[in-house]
Amino acid sequence: MSQFIIVLFKNKERKKIIKKFQTGKKALSFFNNLISENQSVVFNREVENAIPCVYEIALLEKNSQRLLPTYMTDEFGRNIKVKLEDPEFNILKISSYKYPETIFDISRNKKITMNFFITRYLPTTSIKVMSILNNKVILQNDDEIRLFSLKSESEAERFINVLSHSFFEMKRGDCIFVSDTSSPQRKYLFNFLESKGYDKKTLYRKYTTHPRSKEK
């Protein structure tokens, strides 16, 4: 049986084991690489099934004689002692984790991350316009129109705000973000998208109803 495991926690409960190791050196190296790579996540998951969620990643050791308690800093800057219900393991290291959130690419009928969205659909060679319609994000790039669905209207707004901030940090000025639309603008967008072949029921929906795929 493996002596060390890397575990993903959701709201303080074990979600899944990411990887197992026999040696602490390899386990620690893998853990540190995960934390480093996680910094590139732009749009992380904050809500699941309408319930706020917080993710953490931890390095656990089996049957450790370690006596010193493990602490981590919460969102208010307080040091909180970490407790683990599994008596066979002790926590060696734990860190907050940005679990990548996905959006639904309607034209491709596929869930994608924001990082993929930026790489695939936001080239620096043209001026783009991005706006919100219910829980949808509309991307206009010259004559090309693409539609993306999120879990709710608030998630669509968060997506636009996070992306706008990301563009500001990258000093990119090739996208116009419209997060607040008037009634005449909304009516125009409904009619315009219907003329492009998008289903009326899909456009008026405010919450996603796409079946959730089983996470591995």
Residue pairs with C-beta under 8 A, 6 or more apart in sequence:
1 62
2 20
2 21
2 22
2 62
3 21
3 22
3 23
3 24
3 61
3 62
3 63
4 20
4 21
4 22
4 23
4 24
4 26
4 27
4 59
4 60
4 61
4 62
4 92
5 17
5 18
5 19
5 20
5 21
5 27
5 59
5 60
5 62
5 89
6 17
6 18
6 19
6 20
6 21
6 27
6 30
6 31
6 34
6 57
6 58
6 59
6 60
7 14
7 15
7 16
7 17
7 18
7 57
7 58
7 60
8 14
8 15
8 16
8 17
8 18
8 55
8 56
8 57
8 97
8 99
9 15
9 55
9 56
9 57
9 58
9 94
10 48
10 53
10 54
10 55
10 99
11 53
11 54
12 56
14 86
15 55
16 215
18 34
18 57
19 30
21 27
21 30
24 61
24 92
27 59
28 59
28 92
28 93
31 57
31 59
31 93
34 57
34 97
35 57
35 95
35 97
38 57
38 97
38 98
39 98
40 115
41 98
41 99
41 100
41 113
41 115
42 114
42 115
42 118
42 162
42 163
42 166
43 100
43 101
43 103
43 113
43 114
43 158
43 159
43 162
43 163
44 55
44 98
44 99
44 100
44 101
45 53
45 55
45 99
45 100
45 101
46 52
46 53
46 101
46 158
47 53
47 151
47 152
47 155
53 99
54 96
55 96
55 97
55 98
55 99
56 72
56 94
56 95
56 96
56 97
57 94
57 95
57 97
58 82
58 91
58 92
58 93
58 94
58 95
59 91
59 92
59 93
59 94
60 84
60 86
60 89
60 90
60 91
60 92
61 89
61 90
61 92
62 88
62 89
63 88
64 89
64 90
64 92
66 90
66 92
69 81
69 82
70 81
70 82
70 90
70 91
70 92
70 93
70 94
71 79
71 80
71 81
71 82
72 79
72 80
72 82
72 94
72 95
72 96
73 79
73 80
74 80
82 91
82 94
84 90
84 91
100 113
100 114
100 115
101 113
101 114
102 111
102 112
102 113
103 111
103 112
103 113
103 114
103 117
103 137
103 148
103 149
103 150
103 159
104 110
104 111
104 112
104 148
104 149
104 150
104 208
104 210
105 111
105 112
105 117
105 146
105 148
106 146
106 147
106 148
106 149
106 198
106 202
107 146
107 147
111 213
112 120
114 159
114 162
114 163
117 148
118 163
118 166
121 139
121 141
121 146
122 128
122 174
122 175
124 172
124 174
125 174
126 141
126 142
126 174
127 174
127 175
127 176
128 139
128 140
128 141
128 174
128 175
128 176
129 139
129 140
129 175
129 176
129 178
130 137
130 138
130 139
130 140
130 160
130 163
130 175
130 176
130 177
130 178
131 137
131 138
131 140
131 177
131 178
131 179
131 181
131 185
131 189
132 138
132 153
132 156
132 157
132 160
132 178
132 179
132 181
133 181
133 186
133 189
133 190
133 193
133 203
134 153
134 156
134 203
134 204
134 205
134 206
135 149
135 150
135 151
135 152
135 153
135 155
135 156
135 205
135 206
135 207
135 208
136 147
136 148
136 149
136 150
136 156
136 203
137 147
137 148
137 149
137 150
137 156
137 159
137 160
138 145
138 146
138 147
138 148
138 189
138 193
139 145
139 146
139 147
139 148
145 193
145 196
147 193
147 198
149 202
149 208
149 210
150 156
150 159
150 208
151 207
151 208
152 206
152 207
152 208
153 206
157 179
160 177
160 179
161 179
163 175
163 177
164 177
164 179
167 173
167 175
167 177
181 189
190 200
190 203
190 204
193 203
194 200
194 203
